[in-house]
């Protein structure tokens, strides 16, 4: 057997061996199983949260009594605690996923280096053999037919080398994909860590709200009803202020220079939006005196306490506030106002936690706060108003501190 034939067989063997690649170690399989277990745990907690939400909605629809109000607040605290556990479970799952990706990246790097080294040896050996003259090559064969057999073997070798080069390119492409995935998971972990801190603050504030209500009412129904009547009277004064100011500001709206009404001009401020009260003369507005005979100046969206609230468009935070400091349960509660480059401004009200500060730039879809039950509400939700930005004012009300006012528009035409 000629030296070239032996060499060809050896190289084909090495090349074929490399084509099988490396199997992922047991560590990756173990991590995948643990991640799957975490995902099941997350699904269980999500079902628990949904059950708490049903309890909250049921209590919100019942008669306003101290007992029901306390029961609602207790359900909110339990739901928030479950949300904290959910966020922590998501962090654990993301950390495991990051660990798995790290192992996969290491495996890919090792496989790439092995292939590169083997291909380098093959190419070096082929180069050395090519330095012999054709006459020297032919002298080593007893029969000329053996030369042509080996020539076909060399062609097969060249094809195998080409296949290995293609595999090497695929490995590098897979590695780049894993690295992009790793960066994404690291960003997810950063966001979840921030969210966990925010949720703990929201839970603590909800506990304080419950304790404060018990203190103010001395845990007596009569005291609670007295408190409700006082807040209703105060709320009427606040709404009267808002209505008079915004009636004047609406006259300043320049519709001709505003964005054309079409879906997508603004993004929805919550994921999976569900409208609970529309804009304008709604059934609720017509059958109650909540808006002083006027229509609703925004839309209400279902949002459990702690739901992330997203900026509807790029913009700058023009103001934030908490009307509950001076008039608990009387107005917008915790609110954020964002001005956008397209001459629109958006208001996010009844928040449980404010994530941004005045003057801060925000991007479309960025979290500006978390939904809540602050201000005047009949249950947790987000109140979302759209203004002509040129008409917006932030100024003190008679009884409720700084509040935002403006020429309001129908949000639905832009969402």
C-alpha positions as CSV (number, residue, x, y, z in Angstrom):
1,X,0.0,0.0,0.0
2,X,1.5,3.4,-1.0
3,X,2.3,6.1,1.5
4,X,-0.3,8.4,-0.1
5,X,-3.0,5.8,0.2
6,X,-2.1,5.3,3.9
7,X,-2.1,9.0,4.4
8,X,-5.4,9.5,2.7
9,X,-7.0,6.8,4.9
10,X,-5.6,8.4,8.0
11,X,-6.9,11.8,7.1
12,X,-10.3,10.5,6.1
13,X,-10.6,8.8,9.5
14,X,-9.7,11.9,11.4
15,X,-12.0,14.0,9.3
16,X,-14.9,11.6,9.7
17,X,-14.3,11.5,13.5
18,X,-14.5,15.3,13.7
19,X,-17.7,15.3,11.6
20,X,-19.5,13.6,14.5
21,X,-18.9,16.7,16.7
22,X,-19.1,16.7,20.5
23,X,-22.1,15.8,22.5
24,X,-23.2,18.2,25.2
25,X,-22.2,17.1,28.7
26,X,-24.5,15.9,31.3
27,X,-24.2,19.3,33.0
28,X,-26.3,20.9,30.3
29,X,-28.9,18.1,30.5
30,X,-29.2,18.6,34.2
31,X,-29.5,22.3,33.9
32,X,-32.3,21.9,31.3
33,X,-34.2,19.7,33.7
34,X,-33.8,22.1,36.5
35,X,-34.9,25.0,34.3
36,X,-38.0,22.9,33.3
37,X,-38.8,22.4,37.0
38,X,-38.5,26.2,37.6
39,X,-40.9,26.9,34.7
40,X,-43.4,24.6,36.2
41,X,-43.0,26.4,39.5
42,X,-43.5,29.7,37.7
43,X,-46.8,28.5,36.2
44,X,-48.1,27.4,39.6
45,X,-47.3,30.8,41.1
46,X,-49.0,32.6,38.1
47,X,-52.1,30.5,38.8
48,X,-52.0,31.5,42.5
49,X,-51.7,35.2,41.5
50,X,-54.7,34.8,39.1
51,X,-56.8,33.5,42.0
52,X,-55.8,36.4,44.3
53,X,-56.9,38.8,41.5
54,X,-60.3,37.2,41.4
55,X,-60.7,37.8,45.1
56,X,-59.6,41.4,44.7
57,X,-62.1,42.0,41.9
58,X,-64.9,40.4,43.9
59,X,-64.3,42.6,46.9
60,X,-64.1,45.7,44.7
61,X,-67.5,45.0,43.3
62,X,-69.1,44.5,46.7
63,X,-70.5,47.2,49.0
64,X,-68.0,49.6,50.4
65,X,-67.6,48.4,54.0
66,X,-64.5,48.4,56.2
67,X,-64.5,44.6,56.3
68,X,-64.5,44.3,52.5
69,X,-61.9,47.1,52.2
70,X,-59.6,45.3,54.6
71,X,-60.2,42.0,52.9
72,X,-59.3,43.6,49.5
73,X,-56.1,45.1,50.9
74,X,-55.1,41.7,52.4
75,X,-55.7,40.0,49.1
76,X,-53.6,42.6,47.4
77,X,-50.7,42.0,49.9
78,X,-51.0,38.3,49.3
79,X,-51.0,38.8,45.5
80,X,-47.9,41.1,45.8
81,X,-46.1,38.5,47.9
82,X,-46.8,35.9,45.2
83,X,-45.6,38.4,42.6
84,X,-42.3,38.7,44.5
85,X,-42.0,34.9,44.6
86,X,-42.7,34.8,40.9
87,X,-40.1,37.4,40.1
88,X,-37.5,35.5,42.3
89,X,-38.4,32.3,40.5
90,X,-37.9,34.0,37.1
91,X,-34.5,35.3,38.4
92,X,-33.5,31.7,39.4
93,X,-34.6,30.4,36.0
94,X,-32.7,33.1,34.2
95,X,-29.5,32.4,36.2
96,X,-29.8,28.7,35.4
97,X,-30.4,29.5,31.7
98,X,-27.3,31.8,31.8
99,X,-25.3,29.0,33.4
100,X,-26.5,26.5,30.7
101,X,-25.6,29.0,27.9
102,X,-22.1,29.4,29.5
103,X,-21.5,25.7,29.3
104,X,-22.7,25.6,25.7
105,X,-20.5,28.5,24.8
106,X,-17.5,26.7,26.4
107,X,-18.3,23.5,24.6
108,X,-18.6,25.3,21.2
109,X,-15.3,27.1,21.8
110,X,-13.6,23.8,22.6
111,X,-15.1,22.1,19.5
112,X,-14.0,25.0,17.3
113,X,-10.4,24.9,18.6
114,X,-10.3,21.1,18.1
115,X,-11.5,21.4,14.5
116,X,-9.1,24.3,13.8
117,X,-6.2,22.3,15.1
118,X,-7.1,19.1,13.2
119,X,-7.7,21.0,9.9
120,X,-4.4,22.8,10.4
121,X,-2.6,19.4,10.6
122,X,-4.4,18.1,7.6
123,X,-3.6,21.1,5.5
124,X,0.1,21.1,6.6
125,X,0.4,17.4,5.7
126,X,-1.2,17.9,2.3
127,X,1.1,20.9,1.6
128,X,4.2,18.8,2.5
129,X,3.1,16.0,0.1
130,X,2.4,18.5,-2.6
131,X,6.1,19.5,-2.6
132,X,7.2,16.3,-4.2
133,X,7.4,16.3,-8.0
134,X,5.0,14.2,-10.1
135,X,7.9,12.0,-11.2
136,X,8.8,11.3,-7.5
137,X,5.2,10.5,-6.8
138,X,4.9,8.1,-9.7
139,X,8.1,6.3,-8.8
140,X,6.5,5.2,-5.5
141,X,3.8,3.2,-7.3
142,X,4.3,-0.3,-8.5
143,X,1.4,0.0,-10.9
144,X,0.1,3.2,-12.5
145,X,-3.5,2.1,-11.7
146,X,-2.7,2.5,-8.0
147,X,-1.9,6.1,-8.6
148,X,-5.4,6.8,-10.1
149,X,-7.0,5.0,-7.2
150,X,-5.2,7.2,-4.7
151,X,-6.0,10.3,-6.8
152,X,-9.7,9.5,-6.2
153,X,-9.0,9.1,-2.5
154,X,-7.4,12.5,-2.5
155,X,-10.5,14.0,-4.1
156,X,-12.6,12.4,-1.3
157,X,-10.2,13.9,1.2
158,X,-10.6,17.3,-0.3
159,X,-14.4,17.0,-0.1
160,X,-14.1,15.9,3.6
161,X,-11.9,18.9,4.3
162,X,-14.5,21.2,2.6
163,X,-17.3,19.6,4.7
164,X,-15.2,20.2,7.9
165,X,-14.7,23.8,7.0
166,X,-18.4,24.2,6.5
167,X,-19.0,22.6,9.9
168,X,-16.5,25.0,11.4
169,X,-18.4,28.0,10.0
170,X,-21.7,26.6,11.4
171,X,-20.1,26.2,14.8
172,X,-18.9,29.8,14.8
173,X,-22.4,30.9,13.7
174,X,-23.9,28.8,16.6
175,X,-21.4,30.4,19.0
176,X,-22.4,33.9,17.9
177,X,-26.1,33.0,18.5
178,X,-25.3,31.7,22.0
179,X,-23.4,34.9,22.8
180,X,-26.3,37.1,21.7
181,X,-28.7,34.9,23.8
182,X,-26.3,35.3,26.8
183,X,-26.3,39.1,26.5
184,X,-30.2,39.1,26.3
185,X,-30.5,36.9,29.4
186,X,-28.0,39.1,31.3
187,X,-30.2,42.1,30.4
188,X,-33.3,40.2,31.5
189,X,-31.6,39.4,34.9
190,X,-30.8,43.1,35.4
191,X,-34.4,44.1,34.7
192,X,-35.7,41.3,37.0
193,X,-33.5,42.4,39.9
194,X,-34.8,45.9,39.6
195,X,-38.4,44.7,39.4
196,X,-37.9,42.5,42.5
197,X,-36.7,45.6,44.5
198,X,-39.7,47.6,43.2
199,X,-42.2,44.9,44.1
200,X,-40.9,44.7,47.6
201,X,-41.4,48.4,48.0
202,X,-45.0,48.1,46.6
203,X,-45.7,45.3,49.1
204,X,-44.4,47.3,52.0
205,X,-46.5,50.3,51.0
206,X,-49.6,48.2,50.7
207,X,-49.1,46.8,54.2
208,X,-48.8,50.4,55.5
209,X,-52.0,51.4,53.7
210,X,-53.9,48.6,55.4
211,X,-52.4,49.5,58.9
212,X,-53.2,53.2,58.3
213,X,-56.8,52.5,57.4
214,X,-57.2,50.4,60.6
215,X,-55.7,53.2,62.6
216,X,-57.8,56.0,61.0
217,X,-61.1,54.0,61.5
218,X,-60.2,52.4,64.8
219,X,-61.4,49.2,63.1
220,X,-65.0,50.5,63.4
221,X,-67.5,50.5,60.5
222,X,-69.0,53.8,61.6
223,X,-65.6,55.5,61.5
224,X,-64.9,54.0,58.1
225,X,-68.2,55.3,56.6
226,X,-67.5,58.8,58.1
227,X,-64.1,58.7,56.4
228,X,-65.7,57.7,53.1
229,X,-68.2,60.6,53.2
230,X,-65.4,63.1,53.9
231,X,-63.4,61.8,51.0
232,X,-66.4,61.9,48.7
233,X,-67.0,65.6,49.6
234,X,-63.3,66.4,49.0
235,X,-63.3,64.4,45.7
236,X,-66.2,66.6,44.4
237,X,-64.2,69.7,45.0
238,X,-61.2,68.3,43.2
239,X,-63.2,67.1,40.2
240,X,-64.9,70.5,39.9
241,X,-61.4,72.1,39.7
242,X,-60.2,69.7,37.1
243,X,-63.4,70.1,35.0
244,X,-63.3,73.9,34.9
245,X,-59.6,74.1,34.0
246,X,-59.7,71.4,31.4
247,X,-62.9,72.8,29.7
248,X,-60.9,76.0,29.1
249,X,-57.7,74.1,28.0
250,X,-59.7,72.0,25.5
251,X,-60.4,75.2,23.6
252,X,-56.7,75.5,22.9
253,X,-56.3,72.2,21.2
254,X,-54.9,72.6,17.6
255,X,-56.2,69.4,16.0
256,X,-54.7,70.3,12.6
257,X,-51.1,70.0,13.9
258,X,-51.6,66.8,15.9
259,X,-50.8,63.3,14.5
260,X,-53.4,61.8,12.2
261,X,-55.7,59.5,14.0
262,X,-54.4,55.9,13.4
263,X,-53.5,52.9,15.4
264,X,-49.9,52.7,16.6
265,X,-49.2,56.4,17.0
266,X,-49.0,55.4,20.7
267,X,-48.2,52.1,22.2
268,X,-50.5,50.5,24.8
269,X,-49.3,51.3,28.3
270,X,-49.9,47.7,29.4
271,X,-49.3,44.3,27.9
272,X,-52.4,42.4,26.8
273,X,-54.7,45.5,27.3
274,X,-58.3,45.2,28.3
275,X,-60.4,48.3,28.6
276,X,-62.6,48.5,31.6
277,X,-64.0,52.0,30.9
278,X,-63.8,53.9,27.6
279,X,-63.3,57.6,26.9
280,X,-66.1,60.2,27.1
281,X,-69.8,59.6,28.0
282,X,-69.5,56.1,29.2
283,X,-72.3,54.2,31.0
284,X,-70.4,54.7,34.3
285,X,-70.2,58.5,33.7
286,X,-73.8,58.7,32.8
287,X,-75.1,56.8,35.8
288,X,-72.9,58.3,38.5
289,X,-71.8,61.8,39.5
290,X,-68.1,60.8,39.6
291,X,-67.2,63.1,36.7
292,X,-69.7,65.9,37.7
293,X,-71.9,65.2,34.7
294,X,-69.0,65.3,32.3
295,X,-67.4,62.5,30.4
296,X,-64.3,60.4,31.3
297,X,-61.1,62.2,30.3
298,X,-59.2,59.0,29.4
299,X,-59.5,55.2,29.3
300,X,-59.2,52.8,32.2
301,X,-57.3,49.6,31.6
302,X,-57.4,46.4,33.7
303,X,-54.1,46.2,35.6
304,X,-53.6,44.4,38.9
305,X,-51.5,46.1,41.5
306,X,-47.8,45.8,40.5
307,X,-48.4,45.5,36.7
308,X,-45.6,47.3,34.8
309,X,-46.8,50.5,33.1
310,X,-45.1,51.3,29.9
311,X,-44.4,54.7,28.2
312,X,-46.6,55.0,25.2
313,X,-43.9,56.7,23.2
314,X,-40.4,58.2,23.4
315,X,-40.5,61.3,25.5
316,X,-39.5,63.3,28.6
317,X,-41.1,63.0,32.0
318,X,-42.7,66.4,32.6
319,X,-43.9,65.7,36.1
320,X,-44.8,63.1,38.8
321,X,-46.9,63.4,41.9
322,X,-48.9,61.8,44.6
323,X,-52.3,63.4,45.3
324,X,-52.9,61.0,48.2
325,X,-50.4,63.0,50.4
326,X,-52.8,65.9,50.7
327,X,-56.2,64.3,49.7
328,X,-56.1,60.5,50.2
329,X,-58.5,58.7,47.8
330,X,-59.5,62.0,46.2
331,X,-57.8,62.2,42.8
332,X,-55.1,60.6,40.6
333,X,-53.1,59.1,43.4
334,X,-49.6,58.5,42.2
335,X,-49.2,59.8,38.6
336,X,-46.6,60.3,35.8
337,X,-46.9,62.7,32.9
338,X,-44.7,62.2,29.8
339,X,-44.4,64.7,26.9
340,X,-43.7,63.2,23.4
341,X,-42.1,64.7,20.3
342,X,-45.3,64.3,18.3
343,X,-47.1,67.0,20.3
344,X,-48.9,64.5,22.5
345,X,-48.6,64.0,26.3
346,X,-49.7,61.0,28.2
347,X,-50.8,60.6,31.8
348,X,-50.5,57.4,33.8
349,X,-52.6,57.5,37.1
350,X,-53.5,55.4,40.2
351,X,-50.0,54.0,40.3
352,X,-48.6,52.0,43.2
353,X,-44.9,52.9,42.5
354,X,-43.3,55.6,40.3
355,X,-40.2,54.4,38.5
356,X,-39.1,57.7,36.8
357,X,-38.3,61.3,37.8
358,X,-39.0,64.7,36.2
359,X,-36.7,65.5,33.3
360,X,-35.8,61.9,32.6
361,X,-35.9,60.7,29.0
362,X,-37.9,57.5,28.4
363,X,-38.2,55.2,25.5
364,X,-41.4,53.7,24.1
365,X,-42.2,50.6,26.1
366,X,-39.9,51.5,29.0
367,X,-41.4,51.0,32.5
368,X,-42.5,54.3,34.1
369,X,-44.2,52.8,37.1
370,X,-46.5,50.0,38.4
371,X,-50.2,50.1,38.5
372,X,-52.1,50.4,41.7
373,X,-55.1,51.4,43.7
374,X,-54.1,54.9,44.8
375,X,-56.3,58.0,44.4
376,X,-60.0,57.7,43.7
377,X,-60.7,54.2,42.4
378,X,-63.2,51.4,42.7
379,X,-60.5,48.9,42.3
380,X,-56.9,48.5,40.9
381,X,-56.5,49.8,37.4
382,X,-54.6,52.2,35.2
383,X,-56.1,55.5,34.2
384,X,-54.6,56.7,30.9
385,X,-55.1,60.1,29.4
386,X,-53.8,61.7,26.2
387,X,-53.4,65.5,25.9
388,X,-52.4,68.0,23.3
389,X,-49.0,68.6,24.9
390,X,-49.1,72.4,24.2
391,X,-52.1,72.8,26.5
392,X,-50.7,70.9,29.5
393,X,-50.3,72.6,32.8
394,X,-49.1,71.2,36.2
395,X,-50.2,73.4,39.0
396,X,-51.6,73.3,42.5
397,X,-55.3,72.4,43.1
398,X,-57.3,73.9,45.9
399,X,-57.1,70.9,48.1
400,X,-55.0,68.2,46.5
401,X,-51.5,69.6,45.7
402,X,-49.9,69.6,42.3
403,X,-52.1,68.0,39.6
404,X,-51.7,67.8,35.8
405,X,-54.3,69.5,33.5
406,X,-54.7,69.7,29.8
407,X,-56.8,69.6,26.6
408,X,-57.6,65.9,26.6
409,X,-58.2,63.7,23.5
410,X,-59.6,60.3,22.9
411,X,-56.7,57.9,23.5
412,X,-58.3,55.1,21.4
413,X,-57.8,56.9,18.1
414,X,-54.0,56.7,18.7
415,X,-53.6,53.3,20.2
